[in-house]
């Protein structure tokens, strides 16, 4: 019985006009219109096939009929109708991404004795490329070479694409150079290959050579070149491409690439100009501009674009949604985050894990832990990537304890953590300085057989050094079979920041003996160690070493050298180095220079540098404001303080806890305690430091009762109380003369919170009791100290003796102070004043003479009036 093929067209009546989407094919019947040639009809169906089911049905029909009727009625226009059908089938399978099926068809075709032509090879090479089947691709290349078809422009281009996609750039280049003629597609394939490789500079060379050989680049050439320019961060090249696009009037999708290139080359303002000048912006344009802003940390601008999209009723794609969520999370803007979440629900994209994961992370970073956890646990198909992203968000948001709790749930679900998750957990333990939990995670890495992984072992070494468990860190480090420079740097950096910086140099010498080559990271750690040791000579020696080894050109090394010179008091050298790199559009060197001025008491210079930074179009980041606000506090410049506050709000940093803490301190030191209170109460995520800053503000203004009330509230709300909290509240009691309250607070340190008082706490108590004239209690307190009192304690006693004209104790205090600080003239002056108060003028003159005989001189006072007059610095 003759089989037939029935085709139902729901849209059109003429079969020759239908699209494959409209076909419903049944292999049990065949009804082909008489006016249709069989070959043309099958070819038409195959070429228009866009879905798998119709393709499989056509293929099945061809197998059933064995093409017997097709070969008998071959029109003269088709040389080999069977080969054309095979080619069409291979092409159709490739288009539907069924690459292995297409390759199998090629081999079946060879088995039945059909000779492939150049079209066959073009289609099957695409299948090998899609399948990333290198061995099959090489075998087909050999078939092509045997048939001397390598020089065909289509086949040659296919080979270039295949080898490039598989990372075989040398093979791709050999094929490319052999091609006698190259069209624009050939050049584009080679540009694309180099752009995606570790040698992006060669892509630019190919692009130049292409034009020199008279081939006109098209929009695809620009699109393929974009990744290379972005990797090289070559602004000049980016500008040249921009000029070419304007000259040739090649706009459209190329404009999106220009936005991306400028953003990745550090010129986000130029990227925005391209974006604003686009007459037609699609969803990709908006998404690319948002991604550019996120890349540069311009989160406020991302949220502004989000508002504009809503105003213009633009539809967000997934990239826009993800970038908006990242910005909302970093800005702690919960309302904007909720808007994007609602949009995702409305558009039905919440089911995509790529969108759902940043939504969960946004809630976590905004402090909505309950909501974040509920959403995360309701996600379907959450994989290890989603788990690691959520855990990382919790750690970054300052909830490492919650991250460890979530890990336990993951463990109960039977999911085995990968090395990324284990590294996040180790970092979480380090953040909360919980070595006990760190050891538990260490055990998990051993059970999972991951401790041998160098990146995991290095993270564990870092955790132990941060917890100051250097014996554990060294034991683990010594057990590592292979130690790369990153592992060495981790240990050196650990000794520098959390241990003895001198040991960092010992580790550096050991590194040199082992033959491992230091890198720029090594130099940064060692220069930082010089700064911590306040050893200018050693720091200068290492500066010479960086020049000798060629590391001085590295930006991070230069920044660390600026920091070292500033901290060692050599501002001249710091400024000279800064002048060499200030043109770089990077806020880090500026931040270090501002901090350097402030470290050396140059608050005015710090503010001037901030203004210069803005004039140079370098965008201040969150760290910039955290550094600069203490300069305003130091100068007590209220007008400038308010201007900086406005700038912080405008740039979207007001939700940062770090900035909030600095604002509380700044307004308190500018005499505006009410503004400090307002900033404190408006903070959504208060840390212990926030509470301490407010306590310190109350102490500064003598508001002892308010400080005690806040301290009580702090304990009632289970806020972690540390030694600084106690120091601030004791200082408030001291200024307000609250003696019983101060005593109770001091005793509760050890009794209630198991905190051991340090010298500052004892000095505060000596001052509190001494000013009240309770010298017997003062002596009892000093005699009961577990260690010898330092200059702070004896200085507080000397100050109290001056208040009560207690000569006897004053002389005892001075005796101890001269041992501890023999070059401090203030102590002589205070005792001289005590003698004068008691009418012992001879002793007063003798004390002053002793001071002069020792070559000491009282430092005159400094008025801030001049600073206020010069302080009109802050520009818009």
N, C-alpha and C positions, 0 to 999 in steps of 0.2 A: 504494500500500500504506500502510495506516495505521501511523504510528510509535507506539511505546509507550515508557514510562518505567518501568524496573524498579527498585524500591527494596528493598535488603536490609537488614534490621535485625538486628544481631547480639545485641542485648540484650533487646528487647521484642517482643511479638507485635502490639500495637495500634499502627498507624501514627501515630495522633494523639498518641501519648505519646513518640515518639522524638526524640532530639537529633540535630542536624546532623552531629556528629562520627561518628555511627554509620552515616551513609548512604554507600552506594556506588551512584552513579547512572550508568546507561547511556542515552545519548540515542537509541539505536537501537531501543529497545522502550518501550512505555508500558503500564503496568498500574496504573491508579488505582482503588482500591476503589469500588464503586458507591455506598456510603453516604457518600463524600467529595465535597463540592462542589469543582469544579475551582479556582475562585478562592481559596476558603479554604485549599485544599491548597497552592497555589503560595505564597500569602502566608505560610502557616505555615513552609514551607521557607525562604523568603527571610529571615523575621524570626529564624529560629534558626540561620542560616548563620554559621559562625565561621571558615571556611577558604576559600581561594580556589577550589580545584578544584570543590567542589560548587556554588559560586556561578556559575562559568563554565558548568557543565553545565546549570544551571537556565535561565540567560540564553540559552544556545544553544537550548534546547528551546522557550523562549518565542518566539524569532525564527523557528524552523522552523514552528511551528504558527500563527504570525502572529495568535495570540489569537482566531482566527475562531470557535471554539466558545465562547470565554469570553463574548464580547459577546452571544451569542444566548441564553445561559442565565443572565442576570444576576439574582441574587436581589434582592429589594426592599431588603434591608439595606445594599447597596452602591450608592451613587449612580452612580459612574463606576469600574467595576472596572479598566479599562485604566490610568487615572491612579493608582489605588492601587498597582497592580503596578509602574508606572514609579517611583513614590515609594519603594516598597520596594526596588527595584533600586538606586536612587541611594543610599539609606540603607545598603544592604548593602555597596556598593562603598566608601563613606566609612568604615564600621566596619572594613573590611579595609585601610584606609589607601591605597586606590587612588583618590586624590582627583581626579586628572585624568580618569580613566575616568568617575567620577561626574559631573564637569562636562560631559564629552562627551555623556553620557546625557541631561542636562538640555537641551542644545541640540538633540539628536536628537528629543526629546519635543516641543520647540517646532516643529520642522520638520514633524512629522507632524500638526500642527494641534491638539495637546492643550493646554488652558489650565492652567497651573500653579496650585495652590492654596497656602494658607499652609504646609502640610506640605512641599510641594515646596521652597519657599523656605527653610524651616528646615533641610532636609537638605542642600540645595546650598550654603547659607552655611557649613555645617560643612565641606563639601568645600573651599571657597575658603580657609577658615581653615587647614585642614590643609595645603593646597598653598602657602599664603602667596602666593596669586595676587591681588595688590591690584587690578589693572586689571579682572579678571573680577568681583571682589567689588563694585567700584564700579558696573560695568555691571548686575549683578544688583540692587544697591541701587536703581538708576534704574528697573528693571522693577518693583520693589516699590513705589516711590513713585508710579509711573504707575497702579498698581492700588489705591493708597490703603491699603496693608496695613502701612505703617510703624508704625502705632500698635498693631499686634497684639503682645501681650506676648512671645510666643515668637519672632517674627521680630525684634522690637526687641532682644531679648536676644541673638539670634544675630548681629545687626549690631554690637552693643557688643563682643561677644567677638571678632568678626572684626577690627574696627578696633583693638582693644586689642592683640591678638596681633601685629598688623602695625606697632605703634608709633604709630598715628594716634589719639592720645588726644583731640585736639580734635574729630575726627569722631565718635569714640565718645561723647564727652560731649554733643555736639549731639543725637545720636539718643536718648541716655538722658534728657536733659532734656525732649525732645518727648513721651516716652511718657506717656500719661494715667494708666495704671495700671502699677505695677511690683511684681512678686512678689519673693520672696527671691532667686531665681536671677538676676534683673536686677541687684539691688543687689550680689550676689556678683561678677557679671561686671565691674561698674564698679570694685569694690574691688580685684579681681585685676589689672585693667589698670593702676591707679595704683600698686599694690604693686610691679609689675615695671618701673615707669617711673623717670625721674629725679626725680619729684615724689612720693615716698612719703607725705609729710605729708597730701596730699589724700585718700589712701586712708583715713586715720584720720578725716578730716572726713566722708567719705561714710559710714563706719561709724556715726558719731555721728548724722548726719542720718537714716540708715535707722531708727534706734531712735526718734528724735523723731517720725517719720512713722508710727510704730506697727507697723513690720515687725519681727518677732522674728528676730534672727540665729540661724543654725544652725551646726553644726560646720564646714560649708564656709566660712561667713563668717569664722570664726576662722582656719581654715587659709589662706584667701586674704589675710587681714590680716597674717599672721605675717611674710612677707618685708619688708613696710613697716616694721614695728616693729624688725626686725633691722637694716635699713639705717639707721634713725634712731638706733639704740642707745638707745632711750627706755625706761629701766628703769621709770619710773612708769606708762607705758602698758602695759608688759608685766605689771606687778603688777595693774593694773586688769582686764586680760583674764583673768588668773589668778583674781581674785575672782569675775568673771562666770561663769567655767567652774565654780567651786565652787558658786556660788548656783544655777546652772541644771543642775548635775550633768551637764555635757556632757564626758565623759571620753573614753577610748579614744584614737583617733588624735590628738585635740587635745592630749593630754598630751605626745605626741612633739613637737608644734609648740611647746609651752611650754618643753620642754627646749632646743630649738633657739634660741628667742627669748632666753631667759635667758642662754644661752651667748654668743650674739652681742652681747648687751647688757653683757657683762663680768661677769655674775653667775653664774659657773660653779658656785659653791657652792649657790645656789638651784636651779639646773638639776639638780644632783645630788639635792637634797631631793625635787624632783618625781619624779625617776627612782626613788628609794628608796621613795617612797610609792605607786607604781603597783602595784596588786594583780596585774595581768597585764602582763608585758613581752613584746613580740614582738621579732623580730630587728631591726626598725626602731628600737625604743626603745634597744637596746644600741648600735646603729650611730650613732644621733644623739648619745647621751651621749659616745661615743668621739670623734666628730667635734668636739664642743664642747670636750673636753679638749685635743685636738690644736690647735684654733684658739687656745687660750690657752697652748700650750706645756707643758701638764701631761702629759708623756709617761709619767711613772711611773704615774699614775693610770690611763692607758689600758691599760698592761700588767697592772695589778691587776684591771681589768674583764675583761681577756682570761682571767686565771686563774679568775675567778668564772664566766665563761661555760663554761669547761671543767668546773668543778665541778658546775654545774647542767645539763651536757650540752645547752647551748643551741647551736643551729646558727648559724654565722656567715654573714652575707651578704657580698656583695662589698665593700660600704662598710666593714663591720667589719674585714674582712681587710686592706683598703688602709690604714685608720687604724692598725691594729695594727702593720703593717709600717713605717709612717711613725714610730711611736713607738719601735719596736725599733731603727730606723736612727738616730734622734736620740739614743737612750740607749746606742747601740753594744752592745745586748743581742743578741748573735748567736744564743744558744740560743732565745730567744723568737721571733726572726725565722725560725729553722729550723723551729720548731713550726708557724708559720703557713704556711710554704712546704710542709711535709708535708701540712697540712690542705688546701691548695689543690690539691695533686696528688691527694689522696684523693677530693675532691669534684669533680674534673674542671674546675675553674675556672682552672687554670693556662694554658689555651689563650686566655683572655681577656687581651688586651694591657693592659687597665686594671689587672688584678691582677698580671700577670707583670712589668710595668715597675717597680713599687715593690719587688718581690722582688729584682730585679737591683740596684736602687739601694741596698737594705738591705745586700746583701753588699758593695757598693762602700764604703759608709760605715763598715762594720764592718771594713774593711781586707782583706776576702777578694777581692782583685782578680782572681785567677785564676778563682775560682768565678763571680764576677760577669760576667767577660768570656765564659766558656764558656756560661753561661745566656743572656746577651744575644745572642750570635751564633747560638744554637740557636732563638731565638724566631722563630716564623712570623708573617709579616705585620707585622714591625716597621716603623713609619712614622717620619716626621721627628719626631713628638712623642716617641716612644720614644727615638730617638737623642738628642734634646735633653735629655730627663729623665736619661738615663744620663750624658751629658757633664756636666750640671749637678751630679749627685751626686758625680762624681769631683772636680770643682773644689771643691765644698763640703767634701768629706772630706779635702782637702789633697793631692790627686793631680793637679794641673793638667798635669803632664808626661804622665801616662797619658791624660788627656782629649785632649791633642793627638795622641797616638799612635792613639787610637780614631778620631779624626777622619780620619786618613790612611786607615784601613781603610774608612771610610764613603766616602771619595773614590774609592778603588779599586773599590768596588762600583757606582760610577756614579751615586750619589745626589748631587744638588746640594743643598748646605746652604741653609736659609732664613735669614732675618735673625736669628731667635732663636738658632740654632746658632752663627752667626758672632759674635753678641754674647757668647755663653758662652765661645767660644774666645778672644776678645779679653780677656775678664775673666780667663781662665786664664793668658794671657801676662802680664797685669798682676800676678797673684798671685805668679808666680815671678820677676817683674821681668825677664822675658826680652823685651827690646825687639826683638831679632832675629826671634824667632818672631812677635811682634806685627806686625812689618812684613810678614811672609809672609802672615799672615791678612788684613792690610790689602790686599795685592795680590789675594787671593781676592775680597774685597768689590768691588774695582774690576772684576775679570773678570766677576763675577756682576751687575754694574751695580746694586750696592746701596749704594755709598758716598754716593749722593745722598739715601738715606733718612736722615732727621734723627736717628732713634734709633740707627742703626748708626754714623753719623758722631760722635754724642755719646759713644758707648761708646769709640770709637777715641781721641777727645780725652782721655777719662778715663784710658785705658791709657797714653798718652804722658805725661800729667802724673804718673801714679804711677811711671813709669820715669824721671821728671825730665828728659824730653826736651821742654822747653817750646817750643823752636823748631819742632819737628814739630807739637806741639799747636796752636800759634798759626797755623802755615801751613795746617793742615787746617781750623781754626776760621774763618779768614779766607776760605777757599774755599767755605764753606757758603753756599748761596744764601739760605736762610731760617734764621734763628736764633731759636728760641723761648727762653723764660726758663729751661727746663731745660738747654739748651746753655750759656747764660751761667753758670748756677749751677755746672755741671760744671767750667768753666774757673776760676771764682772759687774754688771749693772745692779745685781742684788747686793753685792758688797758695797757698792757706791752709795746706793740709796738707803739701805736698811741695816747695814753692818758697819764694818770698819773700812773706809775708803782706801787705807793703806794696803789692805789685803787684795783690793782690786788690781793694784799694780803688780803684786806677787803673782796673781792669776795671769796677768798679761805676759809676764816673763815666762811663765810655764807654757802658755799658748805659743809663744815664739819658739821655744825649744821643741815642741811637738811638730813644728813645721806647718801648722794651720796658718793661712794668711789672714791677718786682721782686715776688717772692712771699715767702712765709714761709721757703722754702728759701734764698733769697738772704740774708735777715736772719740765719739760723742760721750760714751760712758767715762772714759779716762779723763777727758777735759772737765767733765762735770765733777769728777773726784777731786781734781785740783781746786775747783771752785769751793767745794765743801771743806777742804783742808785749808782754804784761804792761803794757798801757796802760789804766789804770783810767779816766782822763779820756776817752779816745776811746770806751771801752766804755760809759761813762755817757751820752755823746752819742748813741751808737747806740740805747741804751735809750730815750732821749727820742724818737728817730726812729721806733722801733717803736710807741710810744704814739701819735705823731702820725699814722702811716700805718695804725693799727688792727691791727697784727700782734701786739701784746703779748698779746692773748687766746689766740693760738695756743699750744698746749701745747709744741710743739717749740721755739718761740722763747723761751718762759719757761724751759724747761730749759737752753737754751744761755746765757741770761742768768745763771741760778744758777751754772752752770759758770764763766762769765767772772768773776763777782764773787768766787767762791771762789778761783780761780787768781790773781786780782789782789790777794788778801789781804783783801777786804772781806766778811768772813763775815756781818756784820750785815745787809747788803743781800741776800745770798744766802739767809739764813734767812727774811727777810721775804717774799721771793718764794716760797720753798718753802712757807710757811704758807698761801699762797693756793691752792696746787694739791695739797697733801698728801692732800686728800680724794679725789682722782682715783684710781681703782683701777688704777694703772699703776706698774710697778716702776721705770721709767726715772728719774723725778724723785728717787726715794729713792736710787737708785744714785749719781746725780750728787751728791746732798747728802752721802752717806757718803764718796764720793771727795774732796769738797771739804774735809770735816773732816780727813781723812787727809793731804791736801796741805798743810794748815796745822798739822800736828803734833797734831791732836786725835784721837788713836786711841781714847781713852775715849768721846768724843762720837760717833765713828763706830759703835762697838759699841752705844751707847745708841740711836742712830737705827735700827740694824738691829732691835733688840728692839721699838722702837715700830712699825716697819714690820710686824712680825708681829702685834702687838696690833691694828693697823688692818686686819688680814685681807688685806694685800697680799702676794701670794706672791713670795718671793725667787726670782730666776732664776739661771742659771749665772753671769752677769756679776756679780750681787750678791756671790756667794761669792768670785769672783776678786778683787773690790775689797776685801772685808772681811778676808780672811785676812792680808794684809800688816799690818793694824792689830793683829792678834793677835801676829804676828811682831815688830812694833815693841815691844810690851809684854812679849814673852817669857812669855806666860801659858799654861802647859801645860794647865791644867784646861780653860780656855776653848777652847784649840786642839783638844782631844779632843772637846769638846762640839760644836764646829763640824763636825769630821770626821764625827761620828755623824749630825748633821743632813744633811750632804751625802750620806751613804750612804742615809739614810731617804728623801730627796727624789729619789734616782736620778741624781745628777750625778757619781758616783764614776768613771764611765767616761770623763769628759771629760779630754782631755789638758791643757787650760788649768787645770782644778782640780787635777789631779795635780801639775802643776808648782808651783802655789802651796802645796800640802801639803808637798812636798819641802822647799821654802824655809822654810816655817813651822816644821816640826819641827826643822830644823837650827838655826834662830835661837832655838828654845825649849830647845836643848841636848840634843835627843833624836835624835842622828844615826842610831841604829838604826831609828827609825820612818821617817826620811827614806829610808833604804835599802829598807825594806819597801815603802813607797809606790812607789819607783822600780822595783823588781823586779816589782811587781804590775801596773804600767801595760802595757796591751796595745799602745797606739799612742804610742810615744815620739817626740818631736820633738827637734831640736837643742837647743831651750830646756830640755827635760827633762834631757838629759845635762849641760848647762851648770849647771843648778840643783844637780845632785848633785855636780859638780866644785866648785861654789862652797861647798857644805856641807862637803866634805872640807877645802877651803882654810880655811874659818872655824874648823874644829876642829883645824887643824894636821896633818891626815892626808895628808902629802905623798906617801907611797908609794902609798896607795890612790888618790889623785888621778891619779898617773902611770899606774897600772894601768888605771884607767877611761878615761883619755885614749888609751892604746894600744888598748884594746878598741874604743873609738869609731872609730878609724881602720881597725882590722881589719874591722869590720862595715860599713864604707863609709858611716858616718853623716857628714853634712855638718859640717865643722869651720869655725867662724867666729872672728872676733876675740875674742868673749866667751869662747869655749872656751879660747883661749890665755891670756886675762887670768886666768881662774879657775885654770888649772893653774900659771901663773907665780906667782900669789898663794899657792897651796899650797906651792910650792917655797920661796917667801920665808919663809913661817911656819915651815916645817920645816928651813930652812937648807940646802936641797939645791942647792948652787951649780953643780956641773957639769951636773946635770940641767936646771936653769933656763936655763943658757947654751945648751944643745943645743936646748931647746924654743924659745927666743927666735930662734935662727938658723934653725930649721926653718920659721918663719912665712913668710919670703920664699922660702926655697929649695924647700920642699916644697909649700906651699899658695898661694904668690904673694900673700900678705897683707902689707900694709904696716903696721908697728907704729904705733899712735897714742900720744898723750901718756901715757895710762894704762899702756900696756905699758912705755914708757921709765921711768915713775915706779916701776913694780914692779921693774924690773931695777936701777935706782939704789938702791932700798931693799935688794934682795937682796945686791948687791955691797957696798954701803956698810955694812950690818950685819956683813958678814964682814971689814970693814976694808980692802977692796980699792979704795982711793980712786983709785989711778992708772987702774984699769980704768973706774971711774965717770967720771972726767974725760974719758977717751978716748971713752966712750960718749956723753957729753953733747956733746963737740966734734964728734962724727960725726953728730949728729942733722940731718935734712934741713931742719928748721924750728927757730925759736927755742924753747927750753924754756919751759914755762909754770909756773905756781905749784905744780902737782902735783910736777913734777920737782925744782924747787929745794927744795920742802918736804920731799921724801923725803931729799934730801941733807942738809938741816939736821937732820932726825931722826937720820940715821946719824952725823952729827958729834957729836950729843949723846951717843950710845951710846959713842963712842970719844974723847970730849972733844977733838975736833979743832977748835980755835978758829979757825985760819986759814981753813979751808974753810967753817966755820960763818959767819964774817963775810962771805965771798964770797956764800954762799947768801942771807944776810939782805939784802945789798945788792940782789940781783936781786928778792927777794920784796917789798921795800919799793916797788920800781918797779911791780910787778904788783898787789900788794894792800896799799896803804898804810894801810888802815883795819883790818887784821887784827892784833889785839893778841897773838895766839898766837905769832907769829914772834918778837916782842920777848922774850916769856917764855922761849921755848926757848933763845935766845942767852944770856939772863941766866943760865939754869940751867947752860949750858956754861961761862960765866965762873966761876960759883960752884964748879963741879966742879974747875976748875983753880986755885982759890984766888984768882982775880982779882976780889976783892970790890968794888973801886972801879968796875971796868968793869961788874960786875953791877948795882950801884946806879945807875950812869949810864944803862944800858940801860932799867931800870925807869922812871927819871925821864923819859927821852925818850918813853916810851910814855904817861906821864901828861901830859906837855907837849903831846902831839898829841891829847889828849882821848880817849885809848883806855882801855878798861877790860876786864880779863879777865872773861869770862862764867863765873859759878859753875857747878859741876857740878849735875846733876839726878839724883835718886835715883828708881828705879822701885819702891821699896818701897811708897810711898803708892799708886802705881798698882795694885800687886798687891792691896793691901788693899781698894781701891775696885772692883776688877775682877771682882767676882762678878756679871757682867751677864747672861750668856747664859741666856735663858729657853728651856725645852723646845724 
